[in-house]
Amino acid sequence: MTAVSILGDNDRDAGVVEEICGYLTEAPPRSYFLFAGAGSGKTRTLVEVLRRLTGVIEHEKGEQLALRLRMYGRSIKVVTYTKNAVSVINARLGDNDLVSVSTIHSFCWELINGFNDDIREALIAIKEAQLAKETAEAQAKPKGITFAKQRDLDEIKNDIEDFRATDVFIYHPDRNTYGSGALAHNHVLDVTAWLLRNKSTLQTILKDRHPIVLIDESQDTMKGVLDALMELAGREGRNLAIGLLGDHRQRIYPDGHVDLPSLVPQNWATPELQMNHRSQRRIVTLINRIWEAELEGRTQPVNGVAQHSRTEKAGGAVRIFVGDTSRSPEGKVLGERWCAEQMYEATGITFWNEGQYQLLALEHKLVATRGSFLDAYEAMVLLDPNAAAPSGSGDNKGPSAVQFLLNELAQLEDCVGIDGSVDEFKATEIFRQYGCLENMPDDNAARLNRADEMLKAITAFAVACINPKSTVEDVLAPILDVNLFEIDRRLVEAYADKSPPLPAPGRGEEESKQARMRRGWCALFSAPWNQLKRYRNYLSGLSELATHQVVKGSEFMHVMVVMDDDMASGSLISYDKIFGGMELSKRDKENVALGKETTIDRTLRLLYVTCSRAEETLVLVLWSSNPTAALAQIRKSKWFAEDEVLVIP
Ligand SMILES: Nc1ncnc2c1ncn2[C@@H]1O[C@H](COP(=O)(O)OP(=O)(O)OP(=O)(O)O)[C@@H](O)[C@H]1O
């Protein structure tokens, strides 16, 4: 093979940048959807397009567009999934006032901030629609509106009244916002989508500021906002162009559209990137097979192009190991080490016997079990299922009602030495930071009394912190008893409520939000305190097993993917079903018949995402409920060669 042909093969996508520049500089500009698989260099393509469209790199039509943007004080908006992606794109673009990069939350808030009457109207309309829908659904059930459901409906009505009474709405895209008028992250997205659909002022503002909007990771972008933008681009074809970048095969959040490619309007351009610059050929072949697989229970279409690896990346190694899921968690950890050892023996790559590989799993429960913080995690899920686990965009900081435990109390714990001594200087700083010293009595004696009370509380807190047997309640009690901080009302009330939790609902039984939260609070108060620290690390992406947060957009030389249905919450994911260790359920078959998304679809995409992170070598470990059946199907499938399939003894 000659140098020229190597270059030719590797450069098969070289024309895509120019192709996209052509669409966006057409008069009027044309919207597009870029099919771009794993490791295809989406960010690089995006940045190269932006450089040409803003006159950084010589480009005749780009320079004309730049001139027009500058003349009207406009810019191209790039919407990314994470704050990290904002910095990556900004760093690669350099100083460029014709491009403005934001996360979707910032983008939405930039548009609606200050339009308080519109925000209120949208919030009320959204909640009223929710109320009507949930009421109708409950009425249609044989039991009608149960007591538990009525409580939930009343809560929606209360929210509507609260919105009506709010004058000014506040929000911070980078953190949770508290206090009167505070909007949650999802409110901001819902409100923006509603206003883009219903208010011409906002539509005009958007196209006047940003005639071109490019959305990265569009497969996971909240569908409400995406639909509103696509609808607007359809209507305002001459004034607003949308570019969607992403890989529908890598959709991992339920916020995105089930099958985005099929929603792309006919008149949009659909360029394609065919290269995978990241992985060795063996891995690229595997991910192509995974995506093309015709599995029973699959409803998602096989749209999108097969990828090509770089010519010089013609190697790579893959193994799948199958073991019995009835093993203990410790036994499984040992089994996984054995697999790594086998990989070392097969490839001679020393990283595998030095623990220098990236463990990946996408089930939060698995991470929580391996990381020894399962009680804390499960309590958080009961308190707020949407906020308990880290999210790819880095928004989730845990349930809002427990922020005091995760922030103030965690900071206070940092002032406690391993012997239980308290660094009083540091502790005082924290009290000052949170305004705990502002209401000290003026009277000298009362002041001394209060200081003494505070000292006793922090000493008791320190003793509880260093005791490995302490529960969250043990640590919290001394602090709450003396009202040291201004604490979220929900936490204070839950602590004061000494009623026992109701039992968990049986299969098919309904549970009110309040009853679920009461179970969550009780579980949290009795969880070991030391689990909270591990839970915090997990939220910030620091646990040994990587989850979505780390996986999105990352790459690692050597990857081990651990698949264990026992640790998957609910029935949304099942590796055993795609590998043949378990039959499809009745529900799966019903979903197939209705053409709905199935367990198989979701699991296949998770597998695609995790496998495509590997550059050189990849180990898959399946803990199966029926290893014999799974092995038979794996051997029959064309995914792996005979010598790539092994049994964990
Ligand atoms: N044109 C190119 N030539 C050589 N290497 C490239 C090229 N484009 C990207 N790469 C390299 O390939 C790897 C994958 O690129 P990148 O992470 O941008 O892909 P991606 O499309 O964002 O992938 P994913 O969606 O899987 O996260 C990176 O290591 C990047 O440096």
PDBQT file of the ligand as one rigid body, heavy atoms in Angstrom, charges set to zero:
ROOT
HETATM    1  N1  LIG A 701      -9.191  13.847  11.101  1.00  0.00    +0.000 N 
HETATM    2  C1  LIG A 701      -8.581  13.194  12.089  1.00  0.00    +0.000 A 
HETATM    3  N2  LIG A 701      -7.360  12.671  11.923  1.00  0.00    +0.000 NA
HETATM    4  C2  LIG A 701      -6.748  12.002  12.899  1.00  0.00    +0.000 A 
HETATM    5  N3  LIG A 701      -7.256  11.810  14.130  1.00  0.00    +0.000 NA
HETATM    6  C3  LIG A 701      -8.457  12.325  14.381  1.00  0.00    +0.000 A 
HETATM    7  C4  LIG A 701      -9.208  13.049  13.383  1.00  0.00    +0.000 A 
HETATM    8  N4  LIG A 701     -10.365  13.431  13.913  1.00  0.00    +0.000 NA
HETATM    9  C5  LIG A 701     -10.369  12.969  15.188  1.00  0.00    +0.000 A 
HETATM   10  N5  LIG A 701      -9.224  12.314  15.469  1.00  0.00    +0.000 N 
HETATM   11  C6  LIG A 701      -8.871  11.658  16.743  1.00  0.00    +0.000 C 
HETATM   12  O1  LIG A 701      -9.787  10.585  16.912  1.00  0.00    +0.000 OA
HETATM   13  C7  LIG A 701     -10.232  10.490  18.264  1.00  0.00    +0.000 C 
HETATM   14  C8  LIG A 701     -11.730  10.637  18.331  1.00  0.00    +0.000 C 
HETATM   15  O2  LIG A 701     -12.133  11.959  18.036  1.00  0.00    +0.000 OA
HETATM   16  P1  LIG A 701     -13.280  12.691  18.829  1.00  0.00    +0.000 P 
HETATM   17  O3  LIG A 701     -13.163  12.374  20.284  1.00  0.00    +0.000 OA
HETATM   18  O4  LIG A 701     -13.346  14.106  18.411  1.00  0.00    +0.000 OA
HETATM   19  O5  LIG A 701     -14.510  11.905  18.220  1.00  0.00    +0.000 OA
HETATM   20  P2  LIG A 701     -16.025  12.087  18.494  1.00  0.00    +0.000 P 
HETATM   21  O6  LIG A 701     -16.665  12.129  17.165  1.00  0.00    +0.000 OA
HETATM   22  O7  LIG A 701     -16.317  13.198  19.424  1.00  0.00    +0.000 OA
HETATM   23  O8  LIG A 701     -16.332  10.681  19.161  1.00  0.00    +0.000 OA
HETATM   24  P3  LIG A 701     -17.428  10.169  20.249  1.00  0.00    +0.000 P 
HETATM   25  O9  LIG A 701     -18.763  10.548  19.740  1.00  0.00    +0.000 OA
HETATM   26  O10 LIG A 701     -17.225   8.689  20.194  1.00  0.00    +0.000 OA
HETATM   27  O11 LIG A 701     -17.075  10.705  21.567  1.00  0.00    +0.000 OA
HETATM   28  C9  LIG A 701      -9.482  11.563  19.016  1.00  0.00    +0.000 C 
HETATM   29  O12 LIG A 701      -8.357  10.968  19.609  1.00  0.00    +0.000 OA
HETATM   30  C10 LIG A 701      -9.082  12.572  17.931  1.00  0.00    +0.000 C 
HETATM   31  O13 LIG A 701      -7.893  13.236  18.264  1.00  0.00    +0.000 OA
ENDROOT
TORSDOF 0
